[in-house]
Amino acid sequence: SRAEAESYTLAVPMIDKFETSNNLVNMLQNLTKIIGKKMGVDLKMETVTYKTGQKAIDAVLKEMKSGRADLGYIFGLEYAEYKKAGGKDLAPFFTLGINNSTVMRVCMYTRKGEFHNVAELKGKRWGGKHYMIARYLLYKNNFNVPLEKFFGSLTYIPDTPISNLINALKAGKVDAISSYESVVKLSGELNKKDAGFEPLTCDDYESSWLFVARQGFPADKIQRIKEIVLNAHKDPDFASFKFAFQMVNGHFLPIDDKAMKQNQYLESLSSKGGWRKEDIAYLKKYGPLGK
């Protein structure tokens, strides 16, 4: 059996056609190797792909139910939706803290000095991949309407790499873009002297990655992994990750109530407002689901 062989697999979800040799994948591969070595088990990482419009959590669950994976990471909103639907097969046990927080922020960006509040964007051009992020930021600024009823035009723009989105804004093809604050910060684009763009509004959105174990995964192994990763930023065996921790201004943290409550809050807004249906409709009309 897998337990007797002391061999375990971490499933890492990646959007279809995403560059698999990227730094994130390499970092997670090295991370799992070190954790496995410290535990005295064979711990490996495998990527699982999902397509635009699909949920990453479904790809991870499929691997776990087939016996091909024991651990994985998932996104906060998707986990809240899964729990609300009665899901019981996943046990979250730590998260990656970004900016020393268990909750990720999202922002609406515009060209520098061009707009002063979200109301001024009414009738303007929005571009992006993450419809839900823009929908949420409109709601938080007292505009509870679908993007099509607020903006003058919508343009689907892939955000891998994030420069696709930023360059479209700077070139004047769109007037506003939306993304995770941490992704934009990690790109380094905002630090350039000629950045030319700025956040117009930002807000807490969902928890950062939730690392989960399948149902029945040994409790003592979960506890050991938690001990290792929650002290990784102070452990010389993880010295190669020091730069990564500095880049995100954080490290691995226990999952707290703030993270889970934010996920539930976002799920509640989304389900009541039908935001998922709006998102799919957007992807069909403007994005890859319509091609």
C-alpha positions in Angstrom: 0.0 0.0 0.0 1.0 3.6 -0.3 1.4 4.0 3.5 3.6 0.9 3.7 5.8 2.2 0.9 6.0 5.6 2.6 5.5 7.3 -0.7 3.2 10.3 -1.1 2.4 12.8 -3.9 1.5 16.5 -3.8 -0.9 17.6 -6.6 -0.2 21.1 -7.9 -3.0 22.6 -10.1 -1.9 24.5 -13.2 -4.1 26.3 -15.7 -3.9 24.5 -19.1 -1.0 25.7 -21.4 0.7 27.4 -18.5 4.5 27.2 -18.7 5.4 24.1 -16.7 9.0 25.0 -16.3 8.2 28.2 -14.4 9.8 29.2 -11.2 6.7 28.3 -9.1 6.8 24.7 -10.2 10.6 24.4 -9.6 10.2 25.9 -6.2 7.4 23.5 -5.2 9.3 20.5 -6.5 12.3 21.4 -4.4 10.1 22.2 -1.4 8.5 18.7 -1.5 11.9 17.0 -1.8 13.2 18.7 1.3 10.0 18.0 3.3 10.1 14.4 2.2 13.8 14.1 3.2 13.1 15.6 6.6 10.1 13.2 7.1 12.1 10.2 5.9 9.5 9.5 3.1 9.4 9.7 -0.6 7.4 12.9 -1.2 7.0 14.0 -4.8 5.1 16.7 -6.7 3.0 16.4 -9.8 1.2 19.1 -11.8 -2.4 18.6 -12.7 -4.0 20.8 -15.4 -7.4 22.4 -15.6 -8.9 24.6 -18.3 -10.2 28.2 -18.2 -13.7 28.1 -16.8 -13.0 24.9 -14.7 -12.1 24.7 -11.0 -8.6 23.8 -9.8 -10.1 22.0 -6.8 -11.9 19.5 -9.2 -8.5 18.6 -10.8 -7.0 18.0 -7.3 -9.9 16.0 -6.1 -9.8 13.8 -9.1 -6.2 12.9 -8.4 -6.9 12.2 -4.8 -10.0 10.0 -5.4 -8.1 8.0 -8.0 -5.3 7.4 -5.4 -2.7 9.3 -7.5 -2.3 12.1 -4.9 -2.4 12.5 -1.2 -1.8 16.2 -0.8 -2.5 19.3 -2.8 -3.2 23.0 -2.7 -6.5 24.7 -3.7 -7.9 28.2 -3.8 -10.0 29.8 -1.0 -13.2 30.6 -2.9 -13.3 27.2 -4.5 -12.9 25.5 -1.1 -15.7 27.6 0.4 -18.0 26.5 -2.5 -16.9 22.9 -2.0 -17.7 23.0 1.7 -21.0 24.6 1.2 -21.9 21.8 -1.2 -21.1 19.3 1.6 -17.6 18.3 0.6 -15.7 16.4 3.3 -12.8 14.8 1.5 -10.2 17.5 2.0 -8.5 18.7 5.2 -6.7 22.1 5.0 -3.7 22.3 7.3 -1.5 25.2 6.4 -1.3 28.2 4.0 1.2 30.4 2.3 1.2 33.8 4.0 1.6 36.7 1.6 2.4 40.2 3.1 2.3 38.4 6.4 -1.4 37.7 5.9 -3.4 34.6 5.3 -5.8 36.6 3.0 -4.9 37.7 -0.5 -5.8 41.2 -1.8 -7.0 42.2 -5.3 -6.7 45.6 -7.0 -8.1 47.6 -9.9 -5.3 49.3 -11.7 -5.5 52.4 -14.0 -2.9 54.7 -15.7 -1.2 57.0 -13.2 -3.2 60.0 -12.3 -5.9 59.4 -14.9 -8.8 58.3 -12.6 -9.4 59.2 -8.9 -12.2 56.8 -8.0 -14.1 53.8 -9.4 -17.1 55.9 -10.3 -15.0 57.6 -13.0 -14.5 54.3 -14.7 -18.2 54.0 -15.6 -18.4 53.6 -19.4 -14.7 53.1 -19.8 -12.8 50.0 -21.1 -11.9 47.1 -18.8 -9.6 44.2 -19.7 -8.6 41.1 -17.9 -9.0 37.4 -17.3 -10.4 37.3 -13.8 -14.0 38.6 -14.2 -14.8 37.7 -10.5 -12.1 40.0 -9.2 -13.4 43.0 -11.1 -17.0 42.1 -10.1 -16.0 42.0 -6.4 -14.1 45.3 -6.5 -17.1 47.0 -8.2 -19.4 45.6 -5.4 -17.0 46.9 -2.7 -17.2 50.3 -4.3 -21.0 50.3 -4.3 -21.6 49.2 -7.9 -23.4 45.8 -7.6 -23.9 45.2 -11.4 -22.4 42.9 -14.0 -19.3 44.3 -15.7 -21.1 44.7 -19.0 -23.6 47.1 -17.3 -20.8 49.2 -15.8 -18.0 49.3 -18.3 -18.3 50.5 -21.9 -16.4 47.5 -23.2 -14.8 44.3 -22.0 -11.6 42.6 -23.4 -10.4 39.2 -22.4 -6.6 39.4 -21.8 -4.6 36.4 -20.5 -2.5 37.3 -17.5 0.3 34.7 -17.9 2.6 36.5 -18.0 1.1 39.5 -16.1 2.9 41.9 -18.5 0.2 41.1 -21.0 -2.3 42.8 -18.8 -0.1 45.7 -17.8 1.1 46.5 -21.3 -2.5 46.6 -22.6 -3.2 49.2 -19.9 -0.1 51.3 -20.5 -0.6 51.2 -24.3 -4.1 52.6 -23.9 -6.0 49.6 -25.2 -8.0 49.5 -21.9 -8.6 51.9 -19.1 -8.6 49.5 -16.2 -7.3 46.0 -15.3 -7.8 43.8 -12.3 -5.5 41.2 -10.7 -4.1 39.8 -7.4 -2.0 42.5 -5.7 0.7 40.0 -5.0 1.0 38.9 -8.6 1.5 42.5 -9.8 4.0 43.2 -7.0 6.0 40.1 -7.8 6.2 41.2 -11.5 8.3 44.2 -10.4 6.4 46.4 -12.9 5.2 48.8 -10.2 8.7 49.5 -9.0 9.9 50.8 -12.4 10.5 54.5 -12.7 8.3 54.6 -15.8 5.6 52.3 -14.3 2.9 54.5 -15.6 0.1 52.8 -13.7 -1.2 52.5 -10.1 -3.8 50.8 -8.0 -7.1 52.6 -7.9 -8.8 50.4 -5.3 -7.8 47.3 -3.4 -9.5 44.9 -1.0 -9.2 41.6 0.8 -10.5 38.9 -1.6 -9.9 35.2 -0.6 -7.4 33.2 1.4 -4.0 32.5 -0.1 -3.4 28.8 -1.1 -4.8 26.2 1.2 -2.6 23.1 1.4 -4.9 20.1 1.9 -4.7 16.4 2.6 -7.0 13.7 1.4 -9.4 12.1 3.7 -7.6 9.3 5.6 -4.1 10.7 5.3 -2.2 9.8 8.4 -2.7 12.4 11.2 0.8 12.0 12.4 2.1 12.8 8.9 0.0 15.9 8.7 1.3 17.0 12.1 4.9 16.4 11.0 4.5 18.3 7.8 3.0 21.2 9.7 5.9 21.3 12.1 8.4 21.4 9.1 6.7 24.0 6.9 5.6 26.4 9.7 9.3 26.6 10.8 10.7 26.6 7.2 11.6 30.3 7.3 13.8 29.7 10.3 15.2 26.3 9.1 18.7 26.4 7.4 17.6 23.4 5.3 15.2 25.7 3.5 17.8 28.5 3.0 17.3 28.3 -0.8 13.7 29.6 -0.2 14.7 32.6 1.8 14.5 34.8 -1.4 11.1 33.4 -2.2 9.8 34.3 1.3 11.2 37.8 1.0 9.6 38.2 -2.4 6.1 37.5 -1.0 6.9 39.2 2.3 5.7 36.2 4.2 6.1 32.4 4.8 4.0 29.4 5.6 1.3 30.0 8.3 -1.4 28.2 10.1 -4.9 28.7 8.6 -6.8 31.2 10.7 -10.4 32.3 11.1 -9.8 35.4 9.1 -8.9 33.4 6.0 -11.9 31.0 6.3 -14.4 33.8 7.1 -13.2 35.8 4.1 -13.7 32.7 1.9 -17.2 32.2 3.2 -18.0 35.9 2.7 -16.8 35.9 -0.9 -18.7 32.7 -1.6 -21.9 34.2 -0.1 -21.6 37.3 -2.3 -20.9 35.1 -5.4 -23.7 32.7 -4.9 -26.3 35.3 -4.1 -25.3 37.5 -7.0 -24.8 34.7 -9.5 -21.2 35.8 -10.2 -20.1 32.4 -11.4 -22.7 32.4 -14.1 -21.7 35.9 -15.1 -18.0 34.7 -15.3 -18.8 31.8 -17.6 -21.0 34.0 -19.8 -18.0 36.4 -20.0 -15.6 33.6 -21.0 -18.0 32.4 -23.6 -18.6 35.8 -25.1 -15.2 37.3 -24.9 -12.8 34.6 -23.9 -11.6 31.1 -24.9 -14.9 29.3 -24.1 -16.5 31.0 -27.1 -13.8 29.9 -29.6 
